Amino acid sequence: MINVLFFASLREKMKTDSLQLETIENETIGELKQRIMNSKEDWQGTLANNVLAAVNQEMVGDSATLTDHSEVAFFPPVTGG
């Protein structure tokens, strides 16, 4: 299992703060994002653009591979001014 967390506006758009998902061997962050978006019609496109990801509290790109018991966090980019 992997634990997936959503923060800020993503949590609001998806109407949940977390998911528990079965681990798929050698799945990447990009593939996980697609799997999540495909799981509910309301979630289509929510993770497609400008979404940052961290695995076990380390920033990663879409090509990062997941392992069982990973914690994955998705959040929108932070802007300042």
Buried (B, 14 or more C-beta within 10 A) or exposed (E): EBEBBBBEEBBEBBEBEEBEBEBEEEBBBBBBBBBBBEEEEEBEEBBEEEBBBBBEEEEBEEEBEBEEEBEBBBBBEEEEE
